[in-house]
Amino acid sequence: MGGKSTLKKKKKTEILHSRKIMFIFAASFRNMYMNSKNGFWHRVFDLYYDGFRSMELGKTLWAIIIIKLIVIFVVLKLFFFPNYLKQNADGDEAGFVANELVERATE
């Protein structure tokens, strides 16, 4: 009986020790990569921030890209893709969609 209890105590201490090591690793990982000025995410942000800050031609190209995206997603959506569901459903969107699905399935 004495052998089993010491074995359980030994396993319990090993589990506690491994949990302690995992906690220390997680805490050091968080401090190293998230919070400090030399952390991973801070360095990634600095890389892009410094790159965009020192651009000359690139800023103009990014402005053109952003203007194109606004035209594509906003202007085209407003003028060429009307809200079909809102115009035809009369407040009961779920019922309208169900009716359309049933009608198209039976055609």
ZAVEXGU-951408 format. One record per residue (C-alpha): residue number from 1; residue in one letter; z, x, y. Coordinates in steps of 0.25 Angstrom, whole numbers. Each point is the difference from the previous one (the first is absolute). Layout:
R  seq  type     c3     c1     c2
R  NUM     A      Z      X      Y
...
END
This chain:
R  seq  type     c3     c1     c2
R    1     M      0      0      0
R    2     G      3     11      9
R    3     G    -14      6     -1
R    4     K     -7    -13      4
R    5     S      9     -2     13
R    6     T     -3     15      4
R    7     L    -15     -2     -2
R    8     K      0    -13      8
R    9     K      8      7     11
R   10     K    -10     12      0
R   11     K    -12    -10      0
R   12     K      6     -7     12
R   13     T      3     13      8
R   14     E    -15      4     -3
R   15     I     -5    -13      5
R   16     L      9      1     13
R   17     H     -5     14      2
R   18     S    -15     -4     -2
R   19     R      2    -11     10
R   20     K      7      9     10
R   21     I    -12     10     -1
R   22     M    -10    -12      2
R   23     F      8     -4     12
R   24     I      0     14      6
R   25     F    -15      1     -3
R   26     A     -3    -13      7
R   27     A      9      3     12
R   28     S     -6     14      2
R   29     F    -15     -6     -2
R   30     R      3    -10     10
R   31     N      5     10     10
R   32     M    -11     10     -3
R   33     Y    -12    -10      1
R   34     M      4    -11      9
R   35     N     11      3     10
R   36     S     -2     14      5
R   37     K    -10      6     10
R   38     N     -6      8    -11
R   39     G     -1    -11    -10
R   40     F    -12     -4     -7
R   41     W     -4    -13      8
R   42     H      4      7     13
R   43     R    -10     11     -3
R   44     V    -11    -10     -4
R   45     F      2     -7     13
R   46     D      0     13      8
R   47     L    -13      4     -7
R   48     Y     -7    -13      4
R   49     Y      6     -1     13
R   50     D     -4     15      4
R   51     G    -14     -2     -6
R   52     F     -3    -13      9
R   53     R      7      6     12
R   54     S     -9     12      0
R   55     M    -13     -8     -3
R   56     E    -11     -1     11
R   57     L    -12     -6     -7
R   58     G      8     -6    -11
R   59     K      7     -9     10
R   60     T    -13     -6      5
R   61     L     -4     -2    -15
R   62     W     13     -7     -3
R   63     A     -2     -9     12
R   64     I    -14     -4     -5
R   65     I      5     -2    -14
R   66     I     11     -9      5
R   67     I     -9     -8      9
R   68     K    -10     -2    -11
R   69     L     12     -5     -9
R   70     I      4    -10     11
R   71     V    -14     -5      1
R   72     I     -2     -2    -15
R   73     F     14     -7     -3
R   74     V      3     -7     13
R   75     V    -14     -4      6
R   76     L     -7     -3    -13
R   77     K     11     -8     -5
R   78     L      2     -9     12
R   79     F    -15     -3      2
R   80     F     -6      0    -14
R   81     F     11     -4    -10
R   82     P      6    -13      5
R   83     N     13     -5     -7
R   84     Y     -7     -9    -10
R   85     L     13     -5     -6
R   86     K      6     -4     13
R   87     Q    -12     -8      4
R   88     N     -2     -8    -13
R   89     A     14     -1     -6
R   90     D      7     -9     11
R   91     G     14      6     -3
R   92     D      0     -1    -15
R   93     E     -6     14     -3
R   94     A      6      0    -14
R   95     G     -6    -13     -4
R   96     F    -14      4      6
R   97     V      0     13     -8
R   98     A      4     -8    -13
R   99     N    -11    -10      3
R  100     E    -11     10      3
R  101     L      4      8    -13
R  102     V     -1    -12     -9
R  103     E    -13     -5      6
R  104     R     -7     13     -1
R  105     A      6      2    -14
R  106     T     -6    -14     -5
R  107     E    -14      3      7
END
